[in-house]
Amino acid sequence: MTWQFTLTGLFIGALVGLTGMGGGSLMTPLLILVFGFKPTLAVGTDILHGAIFKSFGAGRHRRLGTVHGHLALWMFLGSGPMSLLGVQLANYLEDSYGDGLNNAFAQIIGFALLAGALGLVAKTFIHIGARSDDAPFILSRRDKIIAVALGASGGFVVGLTSVGSGTFFGLIMILVFPLTAAKIVGTDIWHAAALLWVAGISYLIHGNVDTHAIFWLLLGSIPGILLTSRMTIHFPERTLRIALATTLAVSGVKLTDLPNTNALMVVALVVGLVLLGIVEMQRRNVPTPRSVESSV
C-alpha cells in the first residue's frame, strides 16, 4: 500500500489546512480500521507524521499572520511535558498487557473521538464562548493560566491517544479566547506542530513508528496543507465543523465496539447529514450585505 497512504495524507492535510482539526482524530482510526495498524503503532505513526506536515502548515500560517505566538507558547509550556507523560503511560500499558491492550486502547480513542464530535456540534449550534475579534489580543495572567492548563490536559490526551492536537485545543480556544477563526486555526496548527514533535520523537525512541508509512503519507499531506491554508477564511466554518463532527462520530462508534455498532454508525451518519442540511439552509437564508442594501 503506497498510493493509498498518499491519498489518505492528501485528505488529512487538506482538512487540517482548512480547519486546524481532524489530523489525529481521523488519521489514527484510519490507520487502525483501514490499514490494520495496532493502536499504539497507529498513534506513534500519526503523531510523528503530524509533527512533520503540520510544521509546513505552521510556517505558511505564520507568513499569513494568523498565528498568536504568545498563546501557542503558553499552551506548549503545559502540553510538551504532559505529552511525554501520556507517551510513557501508553508504552507502559502496552509492555504490561501486550496485545490485550489493543481493544481497550482503541475504545479510549473511540470515546475521545465521540467527545470531540459532541463538542464541535455544540459549538456550531450554541453561540457560547468568547466573541471573535481581529484586534490585537494581549494575554492577561488569567489567559496564561488557562493556556497552560489547556496545554497540560490536552497534551496528556495527545500523548496517550494522538487525538486532540487540533480538535480539543481548537474547540477550547474558540470558547475561551477572542480570536478570529483564521487565527484559531493558525495558532492551533503552530502549537500542534511543536507539541507533536515532542511526543513523536518519544514514540520513535520507543519503536512505535512506521517510517515507511510516514514517507508515503507526507507525499500527500504536505501539498494538501499548503494548498488549503490560504482558504481558511473563505470556507464555510459551520458546514465543515458538522462534516468533521460526523466523521469523528462514525469513527468513534466503530472503535468503541459498542453493541449494534453498524446500526449506530448509520444513525450517526444520518444525524450528521440532517445537521449538515440544517446548517446549509441557515447559511443560505442569511442575507448578504449587498442583498440587504438592494432591498432598502
LUMTOR-987036 format. One record per residue: z, x, y of N, C-alpha, C, CB in turn; residue number from 0. Coordinates in steps of 0.02 Angstrom, whole numbers, plus 50000, padded with zeros to 5 digits. Glycine has a CB too. Example, Ala and Ser with C-alpha at 12.3 -4.5 7.8 and 13.67 -1.06 7.14 Angstrom:
2
> n.up;n.east;n.north;ca.up;ca.east;ca.north;c.up;c.east;c.north;cb.up;cb.east;cb.north;i
> 50390;50660;49716;50390;50615;49775;50390;50660;49835;50452;50565;49776;0 .
> 50354;50642;49888;50357;50684;49947;50394;50645;50002;50286;50704;49970;1 .
//
This chain:
296
> n.up;n.east;n.north;ca.up;ca.east;ca.north;c.up;c.east;c.north;cb.up;cb.east;cb.north;i
> 50000;50042;49940;50000;50000;50000;50000;50044;50063;50061;49952;50000;0 .
> 49946;50043;50099;49942;50081;50161;49923;50036;50219;49892;50140;50155;1 .
> 49865;50003;50212;49842;49960;50268;49890;49902;50278;49772;49935;50255;2 .
> 49924;49880;50224;49972;49825;50231;50030;49847;50276;49998;49803;50162;3 .
> 50053;49909;50267;50106;49936;50311;50082;49939;50383;50128;50006;50287;4 .
> 50021;49962;50393;49994;49969;50461;49986;49902;50495;49927;50005;50459;5 .
> 49962;49852;50458;49956;49785;50487;50024;49756;50504;49919;49739;50438;6 .
> 50073;49767;50461;50141;49744;50475;50169;49779;50537;50187;49758;50414;7 .
> 50157;49844;50542;50180;49881;50600;50149;49856;50665;50166;49954;50592;8 .
> 50084;49839;50662;50050;49813;50721;50081;49747;50744;49975;49802;50707;9 .
> 50096;49703;50697;50127;49639;50714;50196;49649;50745;50133;49595;50651;10 .
> 50237;49692;50714;50304;49704;50739;50302;49738;50808;50345;49747;50690;11 .
> 50258;49788;50815;50253;49823;50879;50232;49777;50935;50204;49880;50873;12 .
> 50183;49733;50921;50160;49686;50973;50215;49638;50993;50099;49647;50948;13 .
> 50254;49614;50944;50307;49567;50958;50363;49599;50999;50335;49538;50894;14 .
> 50382;49660;50980;50434;49695;51017;50412;49712;51088;50455;49759;50980;15 .
> 50349;49732;51096;50324;49747;51163;50327;49686;51209;50253;49771;51159;16 .
> 50317;49627;51182;50319;49566;51222;50389;49543;51238;50282;49511;51186;17 .
> 50434;49547;51189;50499;49514;51196;50559;49561;51192;50506;49462;51143;18 .
> 50550;49622;51166;50607;49665;51153;50644;49645;51090;50654;49665;51212;19 .
> 50624;49591;51058;50660;49565;51000;50614;49564;50939;50686;49493;51014;20 .
> 50646;49559;50880;50607;49547;50819;50594;49609;50777;50543;49517;50837;21 .
> 50613;49669;50801;50599;49730;50763;50635;49730;50696;50618;49791;50803;22 .
> 50701;49744;50698;50740;49744;50637;50747;49676;50606;50808;49772;50650;23 .
> 50748;49624;50648;50757;49556;50622;50700;49536;50576;50762;49507;50680;24 .
> 50640;49562;50588;50583;49544;50546;50563;49600;50498;50524;49525;50590;25 .
> 50567;49662;50521;50543;49717;50479;50585;49725;50415;50544;49782;50518;26 .
> 50652;49722;50422;50694;49731;50363;50680;49678;50309;50767;49729;50383;27 .
> 50680;49612;50327;50664;49564;50274;50593;49571;50247;50673;49494;50300;28 .
> 50545;49592;50289;50477;49603;50263;50476;49660;50212;50430;49618;50321;29 .
> 50511;49714;50227;50514;49770;50179;50547;49749;50113;50552;49829;50210;30 .
> 50597;49705;50118;50631;49682;50057;50590;49631;50020;50699;49652;50075;31 .
> 50566;49580;50055;50533;49523;50022;50461;49537;50003;50536;49463;50067;32 .
> 50425;49574;50045;50353;49585;50033;50340;49650;49996;50316;49584;50099;33 .
> 50375;49704;50017;50360;49770;49989;50409;49792;49935;50359;49820;50045;34 .
> 50460;49752;49921;50505;49766;49865;50555;49822;49876;50464;49782;49806;35 .
> 50571;49838;49939;50621;49890;49952;50691;49864;49935;50618;49912;50027;36 .
> 50735;49908;49911;50805;49888;49905;50834;49885;49976;50845;49939;49859;37 .
> 50885;49844;49987;50909;49831;50055;50928;49894;50094;50968;49787;50052;38 .
> 50965;49940;50064;50986;49999;50102;50926;50043;50122;51035;50040;50062;39 .
> 50876;50050;50078;50817;50088;50094;50776;50053;50148;50774;50100;50032;40 .
> 50773;49986;50144;50738;49947;50195;50770;49956;50264;50736;49873;50176;41 .
> 50836;49953;50266;50873;49961;50329;50860;50030;50359;50948;49950;50318;42 .
> 50868;50083;50318;50858;50151;50344;50788;50164;50368;50876;50201;50290;43 .
> 50738;50141;50329;50668;50149;50348;50653;50111;50412;50622;50125;50292;44 .
> 50677;50050;50417;50667;50009;50476;50697;50042;50538;50696;49939;50465;45 .
> 50758;50067;50532;50793;50095;50590;50757;50157;50616;50865;50112;50572;46 .
> 50738;50204;50571;50705;50265;50595;50636;50249;50622;50701;50317;50539;47 .
> 50600;50204;50590;50536;50182;50616;50544;50151;50685;50503;50131;50568;48 .
> 50595;50109;50694;50607;50077;50758;50623;50128;50812;50663;50028;50753;49 .
> 50660;50180;50794;50677;50232;50843;50614;50265;50871;50723;50284;50811;50 .
> 50566;50278;50827;50506;50314;50848;50461;50270;50890;50467;50340;50787;51 .
> 50444;50210;50864;50395;50170;50902;50426;50138;50964;50366;50115;50856;52 .
> 50491;50124;50964;50522;50096;51024;50528;50149;51079;50591;50068;51008;53 .
> 50527;50213;51060;50528;50266;51111;50464;50263;51153;50536;50336;51078;54 .
> 50408;50248;51121;50345;50241;51157;50348;50181;51204;50285;50233;51108;55 .
> 50375;50125;51178;50383;50066;51220;50431;50077;51277;50406;50007;51179;56 .
> 50485;50115;51265;50534;50128;51317;50503;50169;51374;50594;50166;51288;57 .
> 50462;50218;51355;50427;50257;51406;50380;50215;51448;50389;50314;51374;58 .
> 50345;50169;51416;50299;50125;51453;50338;50079;51500;50257;50083;51404;59 .
> 50392;50050;51477;50432;50005;51519;50465;50044;51577;50486;49969;51478;60 .
> 50484;50106;51564;50513;50147;51617;50463;50157;51673;50537;50215;51590;61 .
> 50401;50171;51655;50348;50181;51705;50333;50116;51742;50285;50208;51673;62 .
> 50342;50059;51709;50330;49994;51741;50388;49973;51785;50317;49941;51688;63 .
> 50444;50010;51782;50501;49993;51824;50542;49935;51797;50479;49977;51893;64 .
> 50539;49922;51731;50575;49865;51702;50634;49888;51659;50527;49823;51661;65 .
> 50665;49944;51677;50723;49969;51640;50782;49977;51687;50707;50037;51605;66 .
> 50840;49947;51670;50902;49958;51707;50939;50014;51671;50946;49892;51713;67 .
> 50928;50076;51695;50953;50135;51660;51029;50137;51652;50932;50196;51695;68 .
> 51066;50118;51704;51139;50120;51702;51167;50071;51650;51169;50105;51771;69 .
> 51138;50012;51647;51161;49963;51597;51147;49988;51527;51127;49894;51609;70 .
> 51088;50016;51516;51071;50043;51450;51120;50099;51430;50999;50069;51449;71 .
> 51138;50141;51479;51184;50197;51465;51253;50172;51445;51190;50243;51526;72 .
> 51279;50123;51481;51346;50097;51465;51346;50062;51397;51369;50049;51520;73 .
> 51293;50027;51380;51290;49996;51313;51288;50050;51259;51228;49950;51308;74 .
> 51251;50104;51272;51244;50157;51223;51310;50193;51210;51191;50207;51245;75 .
> 51353;50197;51261;51418;50229;51251;51459;50194;51197;51457;50230;51317;76 .
> 51448;50129;51189;51482;50092;51136;51441;50089;51072;51498;50023;51159;77 .
> 51375;50081;51078;51334;50069;51019;51321;50132;50977;51268;50040;51040;78 .
> 51314;50190;51010;51299;50251;50973;51352;50268;50921;51292;50309;51021;79 .
> 51415;50277;50941;51467;50293;50892;51478;50238;50840;51533;50305;50928;80 .
> 51476;50175;50861;51489;50121;50814;51431;50111;50764;51501;50056;50851;81 .
> 51371;50130;50783;51316;50127;50735;51326;50176;50678;51248;50141;50770;82 .
> 51354;50234;50694;51369;50283;50642;51421;50256;50593;51394;50349;50673;83 .
> 51470;50219;50619;51520;50188;50576;51487;50136;50530;51575;50155;50618;84 .
> 51439;50097;50557;51403;50049;50516;51363;50083;50461;51358;50006;50559;85 .
> 51330;50139;50478;51291;50176;50428;51337;50203;50372;51253;50235;50461;86 .
> 51394;50230;50392;51441;50257;50343;51465;50203;50296;51501;50291;50378;87 .
> 51480;50143;50324;51503;50088;50282;51448;50066;50234;51526;50029;50326;88 .
> 51387;50061;50258;51331;50040;50215;51322;50088;50157;51267;50035;50255;89 .
> 51324;50153;50171;51314;50203;50118;51375;50206;50071;51301;50271;50148;90 .
> 51435;50196;50098;51494;50194;50056;51491;50135;50007;51558;50188;50099;91 .
> 51471;50077;50032;51465;50019;49989;51413;50029;49935;51449;49957;50030;92 .
> 51357;50061;49953;51305;50074;49903;51330;50123;49850;51242;50101;49937;93 .
> 51364;50176;49871;51390;50225;49823;51443;50194;49778;51419;50286;49861;94 .
> 51482;50148;49805;51537;50118;49767;51514;50065;49718;51588;50089;49813;95 .
> 51463;50027;49737;51443;49969;49697;51373;49973;49669;51450;49907;49738;96 .
> 51334;50024;49691;51268;50034;49662;51222;49975;49673;51273;50048;49590;97 .
> 51183;49960;49622;51133;49906;49627;51165;49838;49636;51089;49906;49566;98 .
> 51228;49831;49617;51262;49767;49625;51271;49748;49698;51328;49768;49591;99 .
> 51264;49798;49742;51271;49785;49813;51211;49750;49843;51283;49850;49850;100 .
> 51152;49758;49812;51090;49735;49843;51091;49662;49862;51033;49748;49796;101 .
> 51113;49618;49817;51113;49546;49832;51160;49530;49889;51132;49506;49770;102 .
> 51220;49559;49887;51269;49546;49940;51244;49572;50007;51337;49577;49923;103 .
> 51213;49630;50007;51188;49660;50068;51131;49619;50097;51164;49732;50055;104 .
> 51087;49595;50053;51032;49552;50076;51059;49488;50107;50985;49535;50017;105 .
> 51113;49461;50079;51142;49400;50106;51172;49413;50176;51196;49372;50059;106 .
> 51204;49471;50185;51230;49489;50251;51174;49489;50303;51266;49557;50249;107 .
> 51119;49521;50284;51061;49524;50330;51036;49453;50344;51005;49567;50300;108 .
> 51033;49412;50291;51008;49343;50299;51050;49303;50347;51007;49309;50233;109 .
> 51117;49306;50341;51160;49269;50386;51155;49296;50458;51232;49271;50362;110 .
> 51145;49361;50464;51135;49390;50531;51072;49363;50563;51132;49467;50527;111 .
> 51019;49354;50523;50957;49326;50549;50966;49254;50571;50901;49331;50496;112 .
> 51003;49215;50531;51015;49145;50548;51054;49139;50613;51052;49109;50492;113 .
> 51103;49184;50622;51142;49183;50684;51098;49199;50744;51200;49234;50680;114 .
> 51054;49248;50736;51008;49264;50790;50960;49207;50806;50968;49325;50772;115 .
> 50936;49172;50755;50891;49115;50766;50926;49059;50804;50865;49088;50699;116 .
> 50988;49043;50785;51026;48991;50819;51038;49010;50892;51093;48978;50784;117 .
> 51053;49074;50904;51065;49097;50972;51003;49090;51016;51088;49168;50972;118 .
> 50944;49107;50988;50883;49101;51027;50866;49028;51043;50825;49133;50989;119 .
> 50877;48984;50995;50864;48912;51007;50911;48885;51060;50872;48872;50942;120 .
> 50976;48905;51056;51025;48881;51105;51006;48904;51175;51095;48907;51087;121 .
> 50986;48967;51181;50968;48993;51247;50906;48959;51275;50957;49068;51244;122 .
> 50860;48939;51231;50798;48907;51253;50809;48838;51282;50749;48903;51196;123 .
> 50855;48800;51252;50864;48730;51272;50927;48718;51313;50865;48687;51211;124 .
> 50974;48766;51313;51035;48757;51352;51035;48809;51408;51099;48764;51307;125 .
> 51030;48787;51468;51024;48833;51525;51094;48857;51546;50988;48799;51585;126 .
> 51117;48909;51510;51182;48938;51524;51172;49012;51538;51231;48927;51466;127 .
> 51226;49042;51562;51224;49114;51574;51205;49131;51646;51176;49146;51527;128 .
> 51194;49196;51656;51179;49220;51723;51109;49200;51745;51187;49296;51727;129 .
> 51101;49184;51808;51035;49166;51835;50997;49231;51850;51042;49122;51899;130 .
> 50935;49234;51826;50896;49295;51835;50879;49306;51909;50832;49293;51794;131 .
> 50878;49370;51928;50865;49388;51997;50832;49457;51997;50930;49388;52040;132 .
> 50779;49464;52038;50743;49528;52041;50775;49577;52090;50671;49516;52060;133 .
> 50829;49556;52123;50864;49601;52170;50899;49657;52131;50914;49561;52213;134 .
> 50912;49714;52164;50948;49768;52130;51015;49745;52103;50958;49828;52178;135 .
> 51030;49762;52041;51092;49741;52008;51138;49801;52001;51077;49708;51939;136 .
> 51193;49801;52040;51243;49855;52038;51298;49834;51990;51271;49870;52109;137 .
> 51311;49876;51940;51361;49860;51889;51431;49864;51919;51354;49907;51829;138 .
> 51470;49811;51908;51541;49813;51927;51581;49841;51868;51567;49742;51946;139 .
> 51646;49850;51878;51688;49875;51823;51687;49826;51765;51760;49887;51848;140 .
> 51689;49761;51781;51686;49710;51729;51620;49714;51690;51694;49639;51759;141 .
> 51565;49724;51725;51500;49729;51692;51498;49789;51645;51444;49735;51744;142 .
> 51528;49845;51666;51529;49905;51623;51570;49894;51560;51556;49965;51663;143 .
> 51627;49860;51567;51669;49845;51509;51631;49800;51460;51735;49812;51530;144 .
> 51598;49749;51487;51559;49704;51445;51503;49742;51409;51529;49646;51487;145 .
> 51470;49787;51446;51414;49825;51417;51438;49870;51359;51381;49868;51471;146 .
> 51495;49903;51368;51522;49946;51315;51543;49904;51255;51582;49987;51341;147 .
> 51576;49847;51267;51597;49804;51212;51537;49776;51175;51641;49746;51239;148 .
> 51486;49755;51213;51425;49730;51182;51393;49785;51139;51375;49705;51235;149 .
> 51390;49845;51166;51360;49901;51129;51399;49916;51065;51357;49962;51172;150 .
> 51465;49915;51069;51506;49932;51011;51497;49882;50955;51580;49936;51030;151 .
> 51501;49817;50971;51495;49766;50920;51424;49763;50892;51514;49697;50948;152 .
> 51374;49765;50936;51305;49762;50913;51284;49825;50876;51259;49751;50971;153 .
> 51309;49883;50899;51292;49946;50866;51316;49949;50794;51321;50004;50905;154 .
> 51375;49922;50782;51401;49921;50713;51357;49878;50668;51474;49894;50712;155 .
> 51337;49819;50693;51293;49775;50654;51226;49808;50641;51284;49708;50691;156 .
> 51198;49842;50691;51134;49876;50683;51139;49931;50631;51110;49905;50750;157 .
> 51192;49971;50633;51201;50024;50585;51208;49998;50514;51261;50066;50602;158 .
> 51239;49940;50507;51251;49912;50441;51191;49875;50413;51310;49865;50444;159 .
> 51154;49839;50456;51101;49794;50432;51032;49807;50463;51120;49724;50445;160 .
> 51028;49845;50517;50967;49857;50558;50950;49797;50600;50908;49875;50513;161 .
> 50983;49741;50591;50968;49680;50629;51008;49680;50694;50985;49617;50588;162 .
> 50977;49665;50750;51014;49656;50812;50996;49703;50867;51084;49663;50798;163 .
> 50957;49756;50854;50942;49804;50907;50905;49770;50964;50900;49861;50880;164 .
> 50869;49716;50951;50837;49678;51003;50864;49608;51010;50763;49675;50991;165 .
> 50871;49573;50954;50889;49502;50955;50957;49491;50987;50888;49473;50886;166 .
> 51009;49523;50961;51077;49511;50985;51087;49540;51055;51127;49540;50937;167 .
> 51066;49602;51066;51075;49633;51131;51037;49594;51185;51052;49706;51130;168 .
> 50975;49576;51169;50935;49539;51218;50965;49471;51234;50865;49529;51193;169 .
> 50990;49438;51182;51020;49372;51192;51082;49375;51237;51038;49341;51125;170 .
> 51127;49422;51223;51188;49428;51263;51172;49450;51334;51237;49478;51230;171 .
> 51124;49494;51343;51106;49515;51411;51078;49457;51451;51054;49572;51408;172 .
> 51039;49413;51418;51014;49354;51453;51071;49310;51476;50967;49314;51407;173 .
> 51123;49303;51435;51180;49260;51450;51225;49289;51504;51219;49247;51388;174 .
> 51232;49355;51507;51285;49387;51548;51259;49418;51612;51319;49439;51507;175 .
> 51201;49452;51609;51179;49493;51665;51122;49459;51703;51159;49562;51642;176 .
> 51123;49461;51770;51072;49427;51811;51008;49468;51818;51099;49411;51880;177 .
> 50974;49480;51762;50912;49518;51762;50853;49473;51746;50916;49576;51712;178 .
> 50795;49491;51772;50734;49454;51755;50717;49466;51681;50675;49475;51801;179 .
> 50674;49422;51654;50654;49429;51584;50622;49497;51571;50606;49373;51565;180 .
> 50580;49519;51617;50547;49583;51607;50597;49640;51604;50497;49596;51664;181 .
> 50649;49639;51646;50699;49692;51645;50745;49686;51584;50741;49689;51709;182 .
> 50757;49625;51560;50794;49617;51498;50757;49652;51441;50805;49542;51481;183 .
> 50692;49639;51436;50652;49669;51383;50650;49745;51389;50581;49641;51384;184 .
> 50636;49770;51449;50631;49842;51459;50696;49878;51446;50608;49857;51529;185 .
> 50752;49851;51472;50817;49881;51461;50836;49879;51388;50871;49846;51503;186 .
> 50821;49824;51356;50836;49815;51285;50799;49867;51243;50818;49745;51262;187 .
> 50735;49876;51255;50696;49924;51217;50720;49996;51230;50621;49918;51234;188 .
> 50735;50011;51293;50759;50079;51310;50825;50094;51274;50769;50086;51387;189 .
> 50872;50047;51276;50936;50057;51242;50927;50060;51166;50984;50001;51261;190 .
> 50885;50015;51139;50874;50013;51067;50845;50079;51041;50828;49955;51048;191 .
> 50799;50108;51079;50769;50171;51057;50823;50225;51049;50716;50194;51107;192 .
> 50868;50231;51099;50921;50281;51094;50969;50267;51036;50961;50284;51160;193 .
> 50989;50203;51029;51034;50184;50976;51004;50197;50907;51052;50110;50983;194 .
> 50941;50179;50897;50910;50185;50832;50898;50257;50812;50844;50147;50831;195 .
> 50890;50302;50861;50884;50373;50843;50949;50398;50811;50867;50415;50905;196 .
> 51005;50377;50839;51071;50398;50811;51079;50372;50740;51129;50372;50856;197 .
> 51069;50306;50731;51078;50276;50665;51024;50299;50616;51078;50200;50670;198 .
> 50962;50307;50640;50907;50326;50596;50915;50395;50567;50842;50321;50633;199 .
> 50936;50442;50609;50946;50511;50584;51002;50512;50532;50963;50559;50642;200 .
> 51053;50471;50542;51108;50467;50494;51083;50440;50427;51164;50423;50521;201 .
> 51041;50387;50428;51012;50361;50366;50967;50413;50333;50973;50297;50380;202 .
> 50930;50452;50373;50886;50504;50345;50927;50557;50309;50844;50536;50401;203 .
> 50983;50576;50338;51027;50626;50307;51054;50600;50240;51085;50643;50354;204 .
> 51067;50535;50237;51093;50505;50175;51038;50491;50124;51131;50440;50191;205 .
> 50975;50504;50142;50920;50496;50094;50896;50424;50087;50940;50521;50028;206 .
> 50910;50381;50135;50890;50311;50131;50834;50295;50180;50950;50265;50144;207 .
> 50782;50337;50180;50723;50326;50223;50660;50342;50183;50727;50370;50287;208 .
> 50610;50299;50187;50545;50310;50155;50497;50335;50210;50518;50245;50121;209 .
> 50488;50402;50214;50448;50431;50267;50374;50413;50260;50456;50507;50268;210 .
> 50350;50404;50198;50280;50384;50188;50266;50316;50220;50263;50381;50113;211 .
> 50312;50269;50208;50304;50202;50237;50308;50206;50313;50358;50154;50210;212 .
> 50352;50247;50340;50359;50253;50413;50294;50276;50444;50416;50302;50431;213 .
> 50261;50325;50413;50199;50351;50441;50147;50296;50449;50170;50407;50396;214 .
> 50137;50256;50397;50086;50203;50400;50107;50146;50445;50072;50177;50330;215 .
> 50172;50132;50448;50196;50081;50494;50182;50101;50567;50271;50068;50484;216 .
> 50193;50165;50582;50184;50189;50651;50111;50185;50673;50209;50260;50656;217 .
> 50064;50191;50627;49994;50185;50645;49978;50117;50676;49949;50198;50584;218 .
> 50017;50067;50658;50007;50001;50687;50055;49985;50743;50013;49948;50635;219 .
> 50118;50005;50736;50170;49984;50784;50164;50019;50852;50238;49997;50755;220 .
> 50144;50081;50853;50138;50116;50917;50084;50086;50961;50124;50191;50906;221 .
> 50022;50076;50935;49972;50040;50977;49995;49970;50995;49905;50037;50940;222 .
> 50028;49936;50949;50050;49867;50963;50098;49863;51021;50082;49838;50902;223 .
> 50148;49906;51023;50198;49902;51076;50169;49926;51143;50260;49943;51059;224 .
> 50123;49975;51141;50093;49998;51203;50046;49946;51233;50055;50064;51191;225 .
> 50011;49910;51190;49963;49860;51215;49997;49799;51245;49918;49839;51159;226 .
> 50054;49778;51216;50085;49715;51238;50140;49725;51290;50112;49679;51179;227 .
> 50162;49786;51303;50216;49797;51351;50198;49770;51420;50233;49870;51355;228 .
> 50134;49776;51439;50112;49753;51505;50108;49677;51510;50045;49783;51522;229 .
> 50110;49643;51452;50101;49570;51452;50167;49533;51457;50065;49549;51389;230 .
> 50223;49569;51463;50290;49538;51460;50297;49482;51510;50343;49591;51473;231 .
> 50276;49493;51572;50287;49444;51625;50244;49382;51616;50274;49476;51693;232 .
> 50186;49389;51586;50137;49335;51584;50143;49290;51523;50068;49364;51587;233 .
> 50180;49311;51472;50183;49271;51411;50237;49217;51417;50197;49317;51350;234 .
> 50223;49154;51396;50274;49101;51400;50334;49116;51356;50243;49033;51380;235 .
> 50391;49130;51387;50450;49152;51351;50477;49099;51302;50504;49170;51400;236 .
> 50481;49037;51325;50513;48986;51284;50474;48975;51219;50518;48919;51323;237 .
> 50409;48976;51223;50367;48968;51163;50379;49025;51115;50293;48964;51182;238 .
> 50380;49086;51142;50389;49145;51100;50459;49147;51068;50376;49208;51140;239 .
> 50509;49126;51106;50577;49125;51078;50582;49078;51018;50627;49104;51132;240 .
> 50552;49019;51024;50556;48971;50969;50516;48996;50909;50529;48902;50992;241 .
> 50458;49026;50921;50419;49054;50867;50458;49108;50830;50352;49082;50893;242 .
> 50491;49152;50869;50531;49205;50839;50591;49176;50802;50554;49254;50893;243 .
> 50624;49127;50832;50682;49096;50800;50663;49063;50734;50714;49044;50847;244 .
> 50605;49032;50732;50582;49001;50670;50571;49053;50616;50517;48962;50682;245 .
> 50539;49108;50634;50528;49162;50586;50593;49191;50560;50485;49217;50617;246 .
> 50640;49201;50606;50706;49227;50586;50741;49180;50539;50750;49240;50648;247 .
> 50738;49115;50553;50772;49065;50512;50743;49063;50442;50767;48996;50544;248 .
> 50676;49063;50437;50645;49061;50371;50662;49123;50331;50568;49054;50378;249 .
> 50658;49182;50362;50676;49244;50327;50750;49245;50308;50660;49305;50371;250 .
> 50792;49221;50354;50864;49220;50340;50882;49175;50281;50901;49196;50401;251 .
> 50851;49115;50278;50864;49069;50223;50843;49102;50156;50826;49002;50233;252 .
> 50786;49135;50157;50762;49168;50096;50810;49222;50073;50693;49198;50107;253 .
> 50835;49263;50118;50879;49318;50099;50948;49295;50079;50884;49367;50157;254 .
> 50973;49240;50107;51039;49217;50089;51041;49187;50019;51063;49165;50139;255 .
> 50982;49169;49993;50978;49143;49924;51024;49083;49914;50995;49198;49874;256 .
> 51023;49037;49962;51063;48977;49957;51032;48929;49906;51069;48943;50026;257 .
> 51071;48879;49883;51041;48829;49838;50982;48793;49872;51095;48777;49816;258 .
> 50931;48778;49832;50871;48744;49858;50838;48784;49914;50888;48674;49883;259 .
> 50832;48850;49902;50806;48895;49954;50737;48875;49978;50803;48966;49928;260 .
> 50692;48859;49933;50623;48843;49953;50621;48780;49997;50579;48831;49891;261 .
> 50661;48730;49980;50663;48669;50021;50691;48684;50090;50705;48615;49986;262 .
> 50744;48726;50092;50773;48744;50157;50724;48783;50200;50837;48784;50147;263 .
> 50683;48826;50169;50633;48863;50207;50582;48816;50238;50598;48914;50162;264 .
> 50561;48765;50199;50514;48716;50225;50545;48677;50283;50492;48667;50169;265 .
> 50609;48659;50276;50643;48622;50329;50646;48665;50393;50715;48602;50307;266 .
> 50665;48729;50385;50669;48774;50443;50601;48781;50477;50694;48844;50421;267 .
> 50548;48785;50437;50481;48791;50466;50461;48727;50503;50430;48806;50411;268 .
> 50475;48670;50473;50458;48606;50506;50496;48597;50571;50472;48547;50459;269 .
> 50562;48612;50570;50603;48607;50630;50576;48654;50684;50677;48624;50614;270 .
> 50557;48714;50664;50530;48761;50712;50465;48736;50743;50517;48827;50679;271 .
> 50421;48707;50703;50358;48680;50729;50370;48622;50777;50313;48658;50672;272 .
> 50420;48580;50760;50437;48524;50805;50462;48551;50872;50489;48479;50773;273 .
> 50507;48600;50869;50534;48630;50931;50479;48663;50972;50589;48681;50914;274 .
> 50432;48696;50938;50375;48726;50973;50335;48673;51010;50330;48764;50924;275 .
> 50325;48616;50977;50289;48561;51009;50325;48535;51070;50278;48504;50960;276 .
> 50392;48529;51065;50432;48505;51122;50427;48554;51181;50505;48495;51102;277 .
> 50433;48618;51166;50430;48669;51218;50362;48669;51252;50445;48738;51190;278 .
> 50309;48664;51213;50242;48664;51242;50230;48602;51285;50189;48668;51186;279 .
> 50255;48545;51263;50248;48483;51303;50285;48489;51369;50273;48422;51264;280 .
> 50346;48518;51367;50385;48528;51428;50349;48576;51475;50454;48555;51412;281 .
> 50320;48629;51447;50285;48678;51489;50224;48648;51523;50265;48739;51448;282 .
> 50187;48607;51486;50127;48577;51514;50143;48523;51566;50085;48546;51459;283 .
> 50202;48493;51562;50221;48441;51609;50252;48468;51673;50269;48393;51576;284 .
> 50267;48534;51675;50294;48563;51736;50238;48576;51785;50333;48628;51720;285 .
> 50239;48547;51844;50185;48557;51892;50186;48627;51921;50189;48506;51949;286 .
> 50128;48656;51929;50122;48721;51961;50127;48713;52036;50057;48756;51941;287 .
> 50144;48767;52073;50149;48762;52146;50084;48737;52178;50166;48829;52175;288 .
> 50027;48757;52150;49963;48735;52180;49953;48660;52171;49905;48774;52148;289 .
> 49971;48634;52110;49962;48563;52098;50009;48522;52141;49972;48546;52025;290 .
> 50069;48549;52155;50116;48513;52198;50089;48509;52269;50184;48548;52198;291 .
> 50059;48565;52293;50033;48566;52361;49975;48515;52368;50009;48637;52380;292 .
> 49933;48512;52317;49875;48468;52321;49893;48395;52319;49827;48484;52266;293 .
> 49952;48380;52290;49973;48311;52285;50008;48286;52347;50018;48301;52226;294 .
> 50027;48332;52391;50062;48313;52453;50013;48287;52504;50102;48372;52482;295 .
//
